[in-house]
Amino acid sequence: MIDTAIIPVSSVRWDKAVRIIRSSFPPIDLFEDIADPADWPLILAAEQKTNPRLMESIGNLDLVPPGRRVAGPGASYLMAPFTHVSPDRPSRFSDGTFGVLYVAETFETALFETIYHHARFMARTRERAGWTSQFREVVLDVDARLHDIRGNPAYLAALHPNDYSQSQVLGRQLRAAGSDGLVYPSQRRRGGECVGLFYPDCARHPVQGRHLDYHWNGSRVDMCRDAATGQVYRII
């Protein structure tokens, strides 16, 4: 078990960091509006009278403290990971009961992180080889003070490639203690770094980048294609 009290905290400021998500996730009107997040409960109360499915698209807004909510263009990319959570979708630092915004410092690291998880999904579904799902690149800035588990062997339990049991305990403990998140070495790309943010206001200026297609060869994701240009990159 990691003693959270001795984990150092570092200022992490990454310009043009990258998150890659499935293109099937649409923007959420409430988050994209310029309305003050403090007014969202009143807006929701009025909108629900004519749109009973509204909460399905927004998710559980109560999971984000009012003072840490963000709004405006691109805010869906920051808010949705925190309002749409489920124990059926755990991640490295969460058992699925709270959200974490995962961001990589470069496109290459984000790519390797996502193709790893996509390959695991494809292997379970046993789909035939071919161009499969579409993804979108989100470029954003990270500015936060984060618990830093880079470069210290004491934190290896939280960085196990496949067993997230210890890292989920760590994430829950840090979040309960008021942490804004963690910065850690990527386990999918040597030399890469990632952050797991516990609140949406730890990132800013999200802008949609490229649309990407991933190619599944039956056992791994072996190619990535820029949907706009048709440029194909081989994954090695």
C-alpha positions in Angstrom: 0.0 0.0 0.0 1.3 3.5 -0.9 1.5 6.1 1.8 -0.2 9.0 0.1 1.3 11.5 2.5 4.8 11.1 1.1 3.9 11.4 -2.6 5.3 14.7 -3.9 3.1 17.2 -5.6 4.3 18.8 -8.9 3.1 21.7 -11.0 2.1 20.3 -14.4 1.7 22.7 -17.2 1.3 21.1 -20.7 0.4 23.1 -23.7 -1.3 21.2 -26.5 -1.6 18.0 -24.6 -3.8 15.3 -26.2 -6.8 13.2 -25.4 -8.2 10.7 -27.9 -11.9 9.6 -27.6 -14.4 7.8 -29.7 -16.1 10.0 -32.3 -19.5 8.6 -31.3 -19.6 10.9 -28.2 -21.5 14.1 -29.3 -21.1 17.5 -27.7 -23.5 18.2 -24.8 -25.5 21.4 -25.3 -25.6 22.5 -21.7 -21.8 22.3 -21.3 -21.1 24.0 -24.6 -23.3 27.0 -23.8 -21.9 30.2 -22.3 -24.3 30.1 -19.4 -22.7 30.3 -16.0 -22.4 26.8 -14.4 -24.1 28.3 -11.3 -27.2 28.7 -13.4 -27.3 25.1 -14.7 -29.7 23.7 -12.1 -32.3 26.3 -13.0 -31.8 25.7 -16.7 -32.1 22.0 -16.3 -35.3 22.4 -14.2 -36.9 24.4 -17.1 -35.6 22.2 -19.9 -36.6 18.9 -18.3 -40.3 19.9 -18.6 -40.0 19.7 -22.4 -37.1 17.3 -22.8 -37.3 14.4 -20.4 -34.3 12.7 -22.0 -32.0 15.7 -21.2 -30.5 14.1 -18.1 -29.5 11.0 -20.2 -27.2 13.1 -22.3 -25.8 15.2 -19.4 -25.3 12.4 -17.0 -24.9 12.9 -13.2 -24.0 16.6 -12.8 -23.9 16.2 -9.0 -20.6 14.3 -9.4 -18.8 17.6 -10.2 -18.7 20.2 -7.4 -20.4 23.4 -8.6 -17.2 25.5 -8.2 -15.2 23.1 -10.4 -17.6 22.9 -13.4 -16.6 24.4 -16.7 -18.7 25.8 -19.6 -18.3 27.1 -23.1 -17.0 25.8 -26.4 -15.4 22.4 -26.0 -16.5 22.0 -22.4 -18.1 18.7 -23.2 -14.7 17.2 -23.6 -13.8 18.2 -20.0 -17.2 17.6 -18.3 -18.5 14.4 -19.8 -15.8 12.1 -18.3 -17.0 13.1 -14.9 -20.8 13.1 -15.4 -20.9 9.8 -17.3 -19.4 7.2 -15.0 -20.3 3.6 -14.3 -18.8 0.7 -12.2 -19.0 -1.2 -15.5 -16.3 1.2 -16.9 -13.4 1.3 -14.3 -10.1 2.8 -15.2 -6.6 2.9 -13.8 -7.3 5.3 -11.0 -11.1 4.9 -10.6 -13.4 2.0 -9.8 -16.0 3.7 -12.0 -17.8 5.5 -9.2 -16.1 8.8 -10.0 -14.6 10.3 -13.2 -11.1 10.8 -14.2 -9.9 12.8 -17.2 -6.9 11.1 -18.8 -4.6 13.2 -21.0 -1.2 12.5 -22.5 1.6 15.0 -23.1 1.9 14.2 -26.8 -0.2 12.7 -29.6 2.0 9.7 -29.9 1.5 8.8 -26.2 -2.3 9.3 -26.4 -2.3 7.1 -29.5 -0.5 4.2 -27.9 -2.7 4.5 -24.8 -5.9 4.3 -26.8 -4.9 1.6 -29.2 -3.9 -0.7 -26.3 -7.4 -0.4 -24.8 -9.1 -0.6 -28.2 -7.2 -3.8 -29.0 -8.3 -5.4 -25.8 -11.9 -4.6 -26.7 -11.6 -5.9 -30.2 -10.0 -9.1 -28.9 -13.1 -9.7 -26.7 -15.5 -9.1 -29.5 -13.7 -11.3 -32.0 -14.5 -9.0 -34.9 -12.9 -9.6 -38.2 -9.9 -7.6 -39.4 -10.5 -4.2 -41.0 -10.9 -0.5 -40.3 -13.0 -0.4 -37.2 -13.9 2.5 -34.9 -13.5 6.2 -35.5 -11.8 8.4 -32.9 -11.2 12.1 -32.5 -8.2 13.9 -31.2 -8.8 16.6 -28.5 -6.0 19.1 -28.0 -6.1 20.9 -24.7 -3.9 22.5 -22.0 -3.2 21.0 -18.6 -2.5 23.3 -15.6 -2.7 21.7 -12.2 -0.7 20.7 -9.1 -0.7 16.9 -9.2 0.6 14.0 -7.1 3.7 12.8 -8.9 4.4 9.1 -9.1 7.0 9.3 -11.9 10.4 7.8 -11.4 10.0 6.2 -8.0 10.0 2.4 -7.6 7.8 2.7 -4.5 4.9 3.5 -6.8 5.2 0.5 -9.1 2.1 -1.2 -7.7 0.0 1.7 -9.0 1.6 1.4 -12.5 1.0 -2.3 -13.1 0.2 -2.7 -16.8 -3.0 -4.7 -16.3 -3.8 -5.0 -12.6 -5.6 -1.7 -11.5 -6.5 -2.9 -8.0 -3.8 -0.9 -6.2 -4.0 2.2 -8.5 -7.8 2.4 -7.9 -7.2 2.4 -4.2 -4.6 5.1 -4.6 -6.9 7.2 -6.8 -9.8 6.9 -4.3 -7.6 7.9 -1.4 -6.0 10.9 -3.1 -9.3 12.2 -4.4 -10.9 11.9 -0.9 -7.9 13.8 0.5 -8.5 16.7 -1.9 -6.0 15.9 -4.7 -6.5 17.3 -8.2 -5.1 14.1 -9.7 -1.9 12.4 -10.7 1.0 12.6 -13.2 2.5 9.3 -14.1 4.6 7.5 -16.7 2.7 5.9 -19.6 2.7 2.2 -19.5 1.9 1.9 -23.2 4.7 4.1 -24.7 8.2 4.2 -23.2 9.2 7.7 -22.2 5.6 9.0 -22.4 3.7 10.7 -19.6 0.1 11.0 -18.7 -2.1 12.7 -16.2 -5.3 11.5 -14.5 -7.3 14.6 -13.5 -10.0 14.5 -10.9 -11.7 17.7 -11.9 -12.5 19.3 -15.2 -11.1 22.7 -14.3 -7.6 21.2 -14.2 -7.6 21.5 -18.0 -8.6 24.2 -20.4 -8.9 25.3 -24.0 -10.1 22.0 -25.5 -10.2 22.0 -29.3 -11.1 19.2 -31.6 -8.2 18.0 -33.7 -7.9 15.1 -36.2 -10.5 12.4 -36.8 -8.7 9.0 -36.8 -9.5 5.5 -37.9 -7.9 2.4 -36.3 -7.2 -0.8 -38.2 -7.6 -4.1 -36.5 -5.6 -7.0 -38.1 -7.3 -9.7 -36.1 -4.8 -9.6 -33.2 -3.7 -6.0 -32.8 -4.2 -2.4 -34.0 -1.5 -2.2 -36.6 -2.5 1.0 -38.5 -3.9 4.5 -37.8 -5.4 6.7 -40.5 -6.0 10.4 -40.6 -9.6 10.5 -41.8 -9.3 13.9 -43.4 -6.1 13.4 -45.4 -6.2 9.6 -45.9 -2.6 9.4 -44.5 -2.0 6.0 -43.0 0.5 5.4 -40.2 1.8 2.0 -39.3 1.9 1.2 -35.6 5.2 -0.6 -34.6 
